[in-house]
Amino acid sequence: MPDRTQLKIYDIVGGPVWISTADGQKVYEKIVTAFKAKRSVDLSFSNRKNLITAFLNAAIGQLYNGDYEKEFLAENLAYTEITDEDRQMVERAIENAKRYFANKSQYDAAWKEEIGDEVDEEK
């Protein structure tokens, strides 16, 4: 994809605190929209104050659900103005997403079993 677009997380979310999955979903949708328009993405982490993995799982992790090849994402999604610590968090979110989507039914069954046990204990 020859055309690149810069997406600033700060602008998409409306501030420097990036902790909600709902805000992560907004970022994910902007990335997907750019890909559908045949544009590569430079995702800017400028002006970040707080960042948690749940946000990254929603924003970036779900890109690894099988809709896009890993090679496509490596070539068309770049991270700019990102600290080493944030890059490590992104890499961790990506690795967790790859594991999850490779074994989705097993993870979901284990989670359902765990939650079911808690619901039974509350009765």
ABEGO torsion letter per residue (X at the ends): XABBBBBBAAAAAGEABBABAAAAAAAAAAAAAAAAAGBBBBBBABGBABBBAAAAAAAAAAAAAGABBAAAAAAABBBBGBBAAAAAAAAAAAAAAAAAAAAAAAAAAAAAAAAAAAAAAAX
